[in-house]
Amino acid sequence: MYENKVPEVIERIEQVSQIINQTLQDLRSLSKTLTDDNINQKEIVTLIQEEVDNTNAFKKCHVDFKHNFQQLDLGFVHKNVLLRTTQEFIQNSMKHANCKNIFINLNTSEKVLWELNIKDDGIGFDPSDVKSNGIGLTNMKNRAEIIGADFRLESGKNLGTTLNIILKKQP
């Protein structure tokens, strides 16, 4: 009776082992993206594109990233704010919004050092209903405030969520 189950059990153990190994690989990859060196050494478009590629690899939701520059002279703090905010928005959208798509635009212009616009096509929410605005939303807002950027988050039931952060050039 037990002998018939052995091949099935061995197969399940191998499957679980593969999942654990893949998870460890993903965790190592993620931890590399969290290091200060990684942020210091790479362009912001590269950092965000890596995040987009990692998210798209899960095939849970499609992320599209557009930008109007290749290089932008940003210090660690600005790159960190942009990257962490993007990561937070993607995680929130995947976890809570049941979205199919996330659209990220990072642009610069004559008057704007950078503008980050992220939108999902998820279920949205009523921002006034969120208990204490949620830790993720609070973190994003605080990061923007630290560097003096304008922060705007809009959402509504079945309308998705849009985040807009603008850092104007100093006159």
Backbone as ProteinMPNN parsed JSONL, in Angstrom:
{"seq_chain_A": "MYENKVPEVIERIEQVSQIINQTLQDLRSLSKTLTDDNINQKEIVTLIQEEVDNTNAFKKCHVDFKHNFQQLDLGFVHKNVLLRTTQEFIQNSMKHANCKNIFINLNTSEKVLWELNIKDDGIGFDPSDVKSNGIGLTNMKNRAEIIGADFRLESGKNLGTTLNIILKKQP", "coords_chain_A": {"N_chain_A": [[0.823, -1.194, 0.0], [1.878, 1.306, 0.884], [4.087, 1.37, -0.752], [3.254, 2.031, -3.326], [2.88, 4.735, -3.2], [5.355, 5.911, -2.973], [6.829, 6.825, -5.39], [5.228, 9.083, -6.058], [5.505, 10.691, -3.784], [8.27, 11.169, -3.799], [8.432, 12.633, -6.178], [6.924, 14.909, -5.481], [8.537, 15.933, -3.436], [10.797, 16.619, -4.918], [9.676, 18.636, -6.507], [8.995, 20.568, -4.565], [11.557, 21.099, -3.622], [12.689, 22.265, -5.924], [11.135, 24.595, -6.044], [11.891, 25.848, -3.647], [14.639, 26.27, -4.164], [14.458, 28.029, -6.379], [13.161, 30.161, -5.148], [15.108, 30.936, -3.287], [17.081, 31.795, -5.089], [15.712, 33.959, -6.254], [15.453, 35.561, -3.985], [18.146, 36.142, -3.399], [18.74, 37.622, -5.692], [16.964, 39.754, -5.355], [17.987, 40.858, -2.968], [20.405, 41.846, -3.871], [19.536, 44.006, -5.397], [18.816, 45.72, -3.459], [20.995, 46.881, -2.319], [23.089, 49.634, -1.402], [25.307, 50.133, -3.028], [24.545, 49.103, -5.502], [22.524, 50.901, -6.206], [23.995, 53.288, -6.259], [25.805, 52.802, -8.375], [24.384, 52.422, -10.738], [22.332, 53.722, -13.416], [19.219, 55.475, -13.003], [17.185, 54.707, -14.787], [18.001, 52.148, -15.485], [17.881, 50.815, -13.012], [15.107, 50.924, -12.459], [14.155, 49.581, -14.715], [15.193, 47.024, -14.268], [13.659, 46.297, -12.049], [11.138, 46.278, -13.248], [11.534, 44.21, -15.139], [11.951, 42.035, -13.388], [9.438, 41.93, -12.147], [7.75, 41.443, -14.356], [8.63, 38.912, -15.012], [7.321, 37.24, -13.263], [4.846, 37.022, -14.345], [2.389, 37.777, -13.374], [1.289, 40.216, -13.626], [1.478, 42.801, -16.069], [4.101, 45.076, -16.564], [4.842, 48.227, -17.839], [7.362, 50.366, -18.911], [8.318, 53.624, -19.557], [10.456, 56.292, -20.616], [11.968, 59.545, -21.044], [14.661, 59.978, -21.367], [18.094, 58.832, -21.231], [20.162, 59.08, -19.472], [20.458, 60.627, -16.344], [21.597, 62.945, -14.144], [21.563, 62.033, -11.113], [21.675, 61.976, -7.573], [22.319, 59.617, -4.885], [20.153, 59.743, -2.995], [17.926, 60.708, -4.452], [17.695, 58.745, -6.46], [17.203, 56.571, -4.837], [14.726, 57.277, -3.664], [13.083, 57.313, -5.97], [13.351, 54.632, -6.894], [12.539, 53.039, -4.628], [9.931, 53.993, -4.243], [8.739, 53.251, -6.642], [9.001, 50.445, -6.421], [7.375, 50.019, -4.155], [4.855, 50.893, -5.065], [4.384, 49.045, -7.167], [4.35, 46.627, -5.691], [2.136, 47.109, -3.965], [0.096, 47.37, -5.886], [0.072, 44.831, -7.085], [-0.534, 43.254, -4.887], [-2.931, 44.26, -3.76], [-4.632, 45.382, -5.745], [-5.436, 43.743, -7.824], [-4.596, 44.086, -10.477], [-4.017, 44.134, -14.041], [-2.213, 45.467, -15.547], [0.533, 47.755, -15.189], [1.66, 51.006, -15.545], [4.512, 52.865, -16.021], [5.994, 55.994, -16.065], [8.791, 57.983, -16.453], [10.069, 61.065, -16.586], [11.868, 63.98, -17.74], [12.241, 67.528, -17.93], [12.471, 70.976, -19.089], [11.722, 72.516, -16.86], [11.343, 70.685, -14.884], [13.069, 68.518, -12.799], [12.72, 65.765, -12.48], [9.865, 63.689, -13.205], [7.744, 61.361, -11.928], [5.376, 59.085, -12.876], [3.004, 56.765, -12.141], [0.703, 54.267, -12.909], [-2.0, 52.029, -12.325], [-4.271, 49.484, -13.553], [-6.089, 48.509, -11.798], [-8.497, 47.536, -9.199], [-8.766, 49.77, -7.666], [-9.335, 52.129, -4.93], [-10.904, 53.795, -2.15], [-9.305, 56.531, -1.135], [-9.865, 57.925, 1.247], [-10.865, 55.999, 2.866], [-8.83, 54.366, 3.695], [-7.138, 52.9, 6.31], [-5.269, 54.859, 8.352], [-3.839, 55.606, 6.126], [-2.213, 53.501, 5.359], [0.924, 51.803, 5.626], [2.676, 51.585, 3.438], [1.749, 53.562, 1.629], [2.125, 55.806, 3.211], [4.924, 55.714, 3.524], [5.749, 56.207, 0.853], [4.798, 58.813, 0.473], [6.195, 60.195, 2.507], [8.854, 59.845, 1.633], [8.856, 61.368, -0.712], [8.373, 63.905, 0.376], [10.695, 64.308, 1.892], [12.635, 64.992, 0.007], [11.551, 67.246, -1.043], [9.622, 67.02, -3.061], [6.591, 67.208, -5.029], [3.693, 65.411, -4.219], [1.168, 63.298, -5.331], [-1.598, 61.248, -5.077], [-4.07, 59.397, -6.583], [-7.132, 57.673, -6.572], [-9.889, 55.485, -7.13], [-12.838, 53.541, -6.672], [-12.841, 50.866, -8.884], [-11.42, 52.372, -10.741], [-8.744, 52.239, -10.856], [-5.387, 53.176, -9.766], [-3.422, 56.087, -9.488], [-0.247, 57.491, -9.266], [1.629, 60.397, -8.811], [4.614, 62.036, -8.784], [6.503, 64.879, -8.551], [9.524, 66.549, -9.025], [10.595, 69.656, -9.024], [12.911, 71.772, -10.804], [15.288, 73.747, -9.124], [15.071, 77.282, -9.011]], "CA_chain_A": [[0.0, 0.0, 0.0], [2.754, 2.463, 0.959], [5.058, 1.319, -1.837], [2.69, 2.703, -4.487], [2.926, 6.186, -2.973], [6.741, 6.377, -2.941], [7.193, 7.681, -6.532], [4.509, 10.356, -5.95], [6.124, 11.459, -2.702], [9.583, 11.605, -4.288], [8.179, 13.676, -7.169], [6.5, 16.115, -4.752], [9.716, 16.447, -2.739], [11.615, 17.276, -5.942], [8.992, 19.877, -6.881], [9.171, 21.509, -3.456], [12.974, 21.453, -3.63], [12.882, 23.223, -7.012], [10.502, 25.855, -5.644], [12.758, 26.448, -2.627], [15.851, 26.756, -4.838], [14.104, 29.207, -7.173], [12.869, 31.229, -4.193], [16.399, 31.415, -2.779], [17.697, 32.549, -6.173], [14.98, 35.225, -6.341], [15.792, 36.344, -2.798], [19.506, 36.659, -3.617], [18.63, 38.644, -6.725], [16.313, 40.898, -4.732], [18.88, 41.489, -1.998], [21.392, 42.621, -4.634], [18.932, 45.269, -5.836], [18.587, 46.576, -2.298], [22.233, 47.423, -1.778], [23.428, 51.016, -1.735], [26.249, 50.104, -4.147], [23.765, 48.888, -6.716], [21.845, 52.17, -6.508], [25.027, 54.278, -6.611], [26.546, 52.488, -9.595], [23.54, 52.292, -11.929], [21.416, 54.796, -13.791], [17.868, 55.242, -12.491], [16.383, 53.944, -15.766], [18.441, 50.752, -15.376], [17.338, 50.286, -11.759], [13.661, 50.713, -12.604], [13.952, 48.536, -15.727], [15.444, 45.742, -13.599], [12.467, 46.033, -11.234], [10.09, 45.944, -14.215], [11.835, 42.878, -15.671], [11.697, 41.06, -12.317], [7.982, 41.818, -11.968], [7.178, 40.799, -15.541], [9.019, 37.496, -14.998], [6.318, 36.501, -12.484], [3.68, 36.903, -15.233], [1.148, 38.03, -12.64], [0.793, 41.486, -14.125], [2.458, 43.346, -17.005], [4.564, 46.427, -16.245], [5.387, 48.933, -18.987], [8.185, 51.491, -18.44], [8.761, 54.568, -20.58], [11.193, 57.442, -20.093], [12.396, 60.4, -22.146], [16.104, 60.216, -21.246], [18.879, 57.64, -20.91], [20.999, 59.401, -18.322], [20.054, 61.784, -15.566], [22.565, 63.053, -13.055], [20.868, 62.015, -9.829], [22.407, 61.432, -6.439], [21.783, 58.413, -4.249], [18.865, 59.968, -2.329], [16.873, 60.802, -5.466], [17.535, 57.425, -7.07], [16.603, 55.72, -3.814], [13.308, 57.649, -3.573], [12.411, 56.85, -7.188], [13.322, 53.17, -6.929], [11.713, 52.491, -3.531], [8.538, 54.355, -4.499], [8.299, 52.376, -7.732], [8.849, 49.1, -5.857], [6.218, 50.027, -3.252], [3.642, 50.979, -5.876], [4.212, 47.757, -7.846], [3.94, 45.631, -4.688], [0.761, 47.416, -3.546], [-0.81, 47.085, -6.997], [-0.027, 43.383, -7.254], [-1.099, 42.647, -3.681], [-4.275, 44.725, -3.396], [-5.455, 45.969, -6.808], [-5.818, 42.767, -8.859], [-4.399, 44.749, -11.767], [-3.423, 43.386, -15.154], [-1.148, 46.308, -16.098], [1.058, 48.921, -14.483], [2.354, 51.869, -16.499], [5.46, 53.753, -15.343], [6.63, 57.016, -16.901], [9.767, 58.82, -15.757], [10.465, 62.066, -17.577], [12.511, 65.216, -17.312], [11.958, 68.624, -18.855], [13.184, 72.215, -18.787], [11.371, 73.015, -15.524], [11.191, 69.564, -13.949], [14.231, 67.633, -12.721], [12.092, 64.499, -12.874], [8.468, 63.442, -12.872], [7.412, 59.935, -11.91], [3.949, 58.848, -12.952], [2.732, 55.328, -12.164], [-0.741, 54.016, -12.923], [-2.414, 50.639, -12.532], [-5.651, 49.327, -14.018], [-6.705, 47.64, -10.79], [-9.829, 47.81, -8.654], [-8.781, 51.071, -7.002], [-9.806, 52.183, -3.55], [-11.257, 55.139, -1.699], [-8.193, 56.942, -0.262], [-10.327, 58.369, 2.565], [-11.23, 54.795, 3.63], [-7.642, 53.608, 4.076], [-6.77, 53.09, 7.719], [-4.007, 55.583, 8.55], [-3.197, 55.655, 4.799], [-1.366, 52.339, 5.086], [2.353, 52.076, 5.815], [3.293, 51.764, 2.129], [1.383, 54.884, 1.109], [2.806, 56.789, 4.071], [6.349, 55.692, 3.158], [5.928, 56.889, -0.43], [4.574, 60.251, 0.688], [7.317, 60.709, 3.309], [10.053, 59.895, 0.791], [8.712, 62.53, -1.598], [8.512, 65.119, 1.199], [12.092, 64.447, 2.316], [13.422, 65.659, -1.03], [10.833, 68.434, -1.488], [8.847, 66.757, -4.277], [5.13, 67.226, -4.932], [3.175, 64.043, -4.181], [-0.272, 63.209, -5.541], [-2.095, 59.89, -5.28], [-5.501, 59.411, -6.871], [-7.702, 56.356, -6.792], [-11.318, 55.379, -6.919], [-13.348, 52.186, -6.915], [-12.848, 50.439, -10.29], [-10.757, 53.368, -11.591], [-7.3, 52.094, -10.747], [-4.684, 54.112, -8.9], [-2.387, 56.859, -10.164], [0.702, 58.205, -8.409], [2.404, 61.387, -9.532], [5.594, 62.737, -7.949], [7.252, 65.821, -9.386], [10.571, 67.337, -8.375], [10.894, 70.792, -9.9], [14.27, 72.3, -10.732], [15.384, 74.952, -8.29], [15.372, 78.451, -9.868]], "C_chain_A": [[0.868, 1.258, 0.0], [3.707, 2.537, -0.232], [4.554, 2.059, -3.081], [2.799, 4.227, -4.391], [4.34, 6.749, -3.071], [7.108, 7.249, -4.148], [6.496, 9.049, -6.49], [5.144, 11.254, -4.904], [7.477, 11.999, -3.151], [9.414, 12.75, -5.289], [7.781, 14.994, -6.487], [7.689, 16.757, -4.027], [10.615, 17.184, -3.726], [10.998, 18.6, -6.378], [9.181, 20.952, -5.809], [10.617, 21.994, -3.405], [13.271, 22.479, -4.727], [12.305, 24.585, -6.664], [11.371, 26.578, -4.624], [14.017, 27.019, -3.264], [15.576, 28.006, -5.662], [13.836, 30.404, -6.268], [14.157, 31.805, -3.619], [17.134, 32.243, -3.829], [17.047, 33.928, -6.3], [15.33, 36.14, -5.174], [17.195, 36.941, -2.914], [19.492, 37.804, -4.623], [18.011, 39.918, -6.148], [17.254, 41.607, -3.775], [19.973, 42.299, -2.687], [20.828, 43.969, -5.055], [18.735, 46.229, -4.669], [19.859, 47.217, -1.754], [22.473, 48.852, -2.253], [24.358, 51.068, -2.938], [25.519, 49.976, -5.471], [23.098, 50.196, -7.155], [22.863, 53.223, -6.939], [25.613, 54.054, -7.998], [25.694, 52.495, -10.856], [22.697, 53.536, -12.157], [20.021, 54.456, -13.268], [17.017, 54.452, -13.486], [16.751, 52.46, -15.737], [17.843, 50.105, -14.132], [15.843, 49.99, -11.884], [13.387, 49.616, -13.624], [14.195, 47.151, -15.132], [14.237, 45.334, -12.749], [11.303, 45.597, -12.123], [10.296, 44.523, -14.751], [11.559, 41.79, -14.641], [10.195, 40.843, -12.125], [7.352, 41.089, -13.141], [7.508, 39.312, -15.599], [8.011, 36.646, -14.227], [5.037, 36.273, -13.27], [2.35, 37.058, -14.498], [0.479, 39.298, -13.16], [1.876, 42.048, -15.045], [2.802, 44.791, -16.629], [5.241, 47.005, -17.481], [6.126, 50.169, -18.472], [8.645, 52.329, -19.623], [9.475, 55.733, -19.901], [11.698, 58.248, -21.271], [13.875, 60.787, -22.057], [16.795, 58.885, -20.984], [19.676, 57.853, -19.633], [20.479, 60.649, -17.646], [20.962, 61.815, -14.35], [21.838, 63.186, -11.72], [21.77, 61.423, -8.761], [21.682, 60.234, -5.851], [20.376, 58.636, -3.695], [17.724, 60.003, -3.343], [16.625, 59.447, -6.127], [16.832, 56.479, -6.097], [15.099, 56.003, -3.693], [12.546, 57.111, -4.78], [12.272, 55.332, -7.214], [12.389, 52.603, -5.867], [10.232, 52.795, -3.741], [7.958, 53.469, -5.596], [8.057, 50.959, -7.213], [7.589, 49.011, -4.993], [4.91, 50.045, -4.043], [3.36, 49.641, -6.566], [3.712, 46.702, -6.866], [2.496, 45.849, -4.248], [-0.234, 47.038, -4.636], [-1.013, 45.586, -7.166], [-0.756, 42.73, -6.076], [-2.578, 43.004, -3.483], [-5.193, 45.042, -4.579], [-5.976, 44.974, -7.841], [-5.658, 43.352, -10.261], [-3.805, 43.792, -12.795], [-2.207, 44.136, -15.696], [-0.759, 47.422, -15.14], [1.881, 49.697, -15.504], [3.22, 52.862, -15.729], [6.047, 54.712, -16.374], [7.553, 57.843, -16.019], [10.331, 59.779, -16.789], [11.151, 63.247, -16.921], [12.163, 66.287, -18.341], [12.738, 69.866, -18.407], [12.964, 72.675, -17.346], [11.333, 71.935, -14.448], [12.446, 68.696, -13.981], [13.794, 66.222, -13.109], [10.642, 64.465, -12.44], [8.215, 61.952, -13.013], [5.897, 59.807, -11.893], [3.745, 57.342, -13.074], [1.229, 55.128, -12.052], [-0.989, 52.515, -13.057], [-3.869, 50.61, -12.997], [-6.426, 48.409, -13.074], [-8.041, 48.142, -10.293], [-9.915, 49.163, -7.954], [-9.278, 50.971, -5.573], [-10.193, 53.624, -3.244], [-10.162, 55.579, -0.728], [-8.634, 57.4, 1.131], [-10.706, 57.19, 3.465], [-10.022, 54.05, 4.189], [-7.265, 53.952, 5.51], [-5.367, 53.691, 7.807], [-3.164, 55.626, 7.272], [-2.273, 54.495, 4.502], [0.101, 52.71, 5.148], [3.044, 52.33, 4.477], [3.018, 53.131, 1.548], [2.08, 55.987, 1.91], [4.284, 56.864, 3.73], [6.603, 56.445, 1.863], [5.809, 58.398, -0.265], [5.738, 60.873, 1.453], [8.598, 60.825, 2.495], [10.016, 61.114, -0.121], [8.941, 63.825, -0.817], [9.961, 65.372, 1.604], [12.914, 65.214, 1.287], [12.702, 66.876, -1.618], [10.034, 68.25, -2.767], [7.346, 66.859, -3.993], [4.625, 65.796, -5.085], [1.665, 64.079, -4.376], [-0.646, 61.76, -5.834], [-3.6, 59.985, -5.486], [-5.964, 57.985, -7.12], [-9.195, 56.427, -6.564], [-11.747, 53.964, -7.254], [-13.474, 51.938, -8.416], [-12.218, 51.443, -11.255], [-9.237, 53.213, -11.585], [-6.714, 53.147, -9.813], [-3.585, 54.785, -9.707], [-1.558, 57.604, -9.127], [1.492, 59.166, -9.277], [3.314, 62.093, -8.536], [6.439, 63.608, -8.872], [8.277, 66.55, -8.523], [10.979, 68.423, -9.367], [12.345, 71.211, -9.715], [14.239, 73.566, -9.888], [15.758, 76.135, -9.186], [16.76, 79.013, -9.602]], "O_chain_A": [[0.631, 2.175, -0.787], [4.088, 3.623, -0.667], [5.35, 2.649, -3.811], [2.808, 4.916, -5.411], [4.503, 7.957, -3.238], [7.658, 8.333, -3.95], [7.1, 10.06, -6.846], [5.301, 12.455, -5.127], [7.793, 13.163, -2.908], [10.165, 13.724, -5.251], [8.249, 16.065, -6.875], [7.824, 17.98, -4.009], [11.139, 18.252, -3.41], [11.714, 19.577, -6.595], [9.488, 22.103, -6.118], [10.868, 23.177, -3.17], [14.006, 23.44, -4.502], [12.915, 25.614, -6.955], [11.568, 27.789, -4.725], [14.422, 28.135, -2.939], [16.373, 28.944, -5.649], [14.234, 31.527, -6.58], [14.288, 33.021, -3.479], [17.739, 33.266, -3.508], [17.737, 34.938, -6.435], [15.486, 37.348, -5.35], [17.41, 38.103, -2.569], [20.152, 38.825, -4.428], [18.479, 41.024, -6.422], [17.315, 42.836, -3.769], [20.421, 43.317, -2.16], [21.549, 44.967, -5.071], [18.511, 47.422, -4.875], [19.796, 48.017, -0.821], [22.103, 49.221, -3.367], [24.219, 51.951, -3.785], [25.843, 50.661, -6.441], [23.112, 50.544, -8.335], [22.616, 53.97, -7.887], [25.888, 55.014, -8.718], [26.243, 52.568, -11.955], [22.393, 54.291, -11.234], [19.683, 53.283, -13.109], [16.212, 53.615, -13.077], [15.888, 51.608, -15.946], [17.355, 48.977, -14.189], [15.375, 48.931, -11.463], [12.484, 48.802, -13.426], [13.478, 46.205, -15.458], [13.846, 44.167, -12.734], [10.573, 44.663, -11.79], [9.355, 43.732, -14.81], [11.0, 40.744, -14.972], [9.739, 39.712, -11.961], [6.511, 40.211, -12.947], [6.748, 38.532, -16.173], [7.863, 35.457, -14.509], [4.227, 35.422, -12.902], [1.322, 36.542, -14.935], [-0.745, 39.427, -13.131], [3.062, 41.8, -14.828], [1.917, 45.617, -16.405], [6.097, 46.366, -18.092], [5.574, 50.935, -17.682], [9.27, 51.829, -20.559], [9.153, 56.111, -18.775], [11.845, 57.719, -22.373], [14.288, 61.807, -22.609], [16.155, 57.921, -20.563], [19.845, 56.941, -18.824], [20.103, 61.616, -18.309], [21.078, 60.831, -13.62], [21.539, 64.287, -11.26], [22.53, 60.489, -9.016], [20.576, 59.887, -6.267], [19.495, 57.803, -3.906], [16.675, 59.399, -3.12], [15.477, 59.052, -6.33], [15.976, 55.687, -6.491], [14.294, 55.074, -3.627], [11.478, 56.518, -4.626], [11.202, 54.807, -7.521], [11.535, 51.772, -6.177], [9.376, 51.959, -3.454], [6.827, 52.997, -5.491], [7.037, 50.344, -7.524], [6.831, 48.045, -5.087], [3.976, 49.306, -3.732], [2.227, 49.161, -6.55], [2.769, 45.968, -7.163], [1.719, 44.898, -4.166], [-1.281, 46.456, -4.353], [-2.136, 45.124, -7.367], [-1.504, 41.769, -6.257], [-3.378, 42.156, -3.088], [-6.414, 44.978, -4.435], [-6.849, 45.307, -8.642], [-6.501, 43.129, -11.13], [-3.181, 42.787, -12.456], [-1.284, 43.526, -16.237], [-1.582, 47.955, -14.395], [2.692, 49.124, -16.232], [2.721, 53.61, -14.888], [6.535, 54.291, -17.423], [7.145, 58.34, -14.969], [10.986, 59.367, -17.746], [11.03, 63.478, -15.718], [11.83, 65.977, -19.485], [13.547, 69.814, -17.48], [13.887, 73.16, -16.691], [11.296, 72.233, -13.254], [12.845, 68.199, -15.034], [14.414, 65.573, -13.951], [10.239, 65.102, -11.467], [8.44, 61.36, -14.069], [5.222, 60.346, -11.016], [4.254, 56.716, -14.004], [0.567, 55.738, -11.212], [-0.291, 51.819, -13.794], [-4.6, 51.59, -12.851], [-7.294, 47.643, -13.493], [-8.643, 49.046, -10.873], [-11.011, 49.65, -7.677], [-9.598, 49.892, -5.074], [-9.852, 54.547, -3.984], [-10.089, 55.063, 0.387], [-7.873, 57.28, 2.091], [-10.851, 57.352, 4.677], [-10.171, 53.194, 5.061], [-7.099, 55.116, 5.874], [-4.394, 53.073, 7.374], [-1.935, 55.677, 7.328], [-1.601, 54.506, 3.471], [0.481, 53.816, 4.764], [3.91, 53.201, 4.388], [3.921, 53.792, 1.036], [2.559, 56.972, 1.348], [4.845, 57.956, 3.651], [7.549, 57.228, 1.769], [6.617, 59.161, -0.795], [6.215, 61.95, 1.095], [9.346, 61.791, 2.646], [11.02, 61.808, -0.284], [9.623, 64.732, -1.295], [10.403, 66.52, 1.653], [13.79, 65.998, 1.651], [13.183, 67.474, -2.582], [9.791, 69.219, -3.487], [6.893, 66.628, -2.872], [5.07, 65.06, -5.967], [0.961, 64.804, -3.673], [-0.081, 61.128, -6.726], [-4.315, 60.573, -4.675], [-5.289, 57.197, -7.784], [-9.695, 57.325, -5.886], [-11.089, 53.274, -8.032], [-14.128, 52.699, -9.129], [-12.456, 51.372, -12.461], [-8.53, 53.978, -12.241], [-7.437, 53.901, -9.162], [-2.903, 54.144, -10.506], [-2.093, 58.258, -8.232], [1.97, 58.798, -10.351], [2.843, 62.678, -7.561], [7.014, 63.127, -9.849], [7.964, 67.087, -7.461], [11.61, 68.16, -10.391], [12.933, 71.041, -8.647], [13.288, 74.347, -9.936], [16.651, 76.019, -10.025], [17.163, 79.989, -10.235]]}, "name": "protein", "num_of_chains": 1, "seq": "MYENKVPEVIERIEQVSQIINQTLQDLRSLSKTLTDDNINQKEIVTLIQEEVDNTNAFKKCHVDFKHNFQQLDLGFVHKNVLLRTTQEFIQNSMKHANCKNIFINLNTSEKVLWELNIKDDGIGFDPSDVKSNGIGLTNMKNRAEIIGADFRLESGKNLGTTLNIILKKQP"}
